[in-house]
């Protein structure tokens, strides 16, 4: 997923579920509001390249913590 230039809402949901996170946890870790995160998962807001990179970094950090 991180290697794609564009993520879909489904990609974002898959990322979150892979980590076992709630929407609230994902929003907090990304530094955005819950509403902003929910809008992205619902396909109502664009998932930026910066967000994709942050998701990749957070996945890497979570893997190292385990």
Secondary structure by P-SEA (a helix, b strand, c coil): ccccccccaaaaaaaaaaacccaaaaaaaacccaaaaaaaaaccccccaaaaaaaaaaaaaaaaac
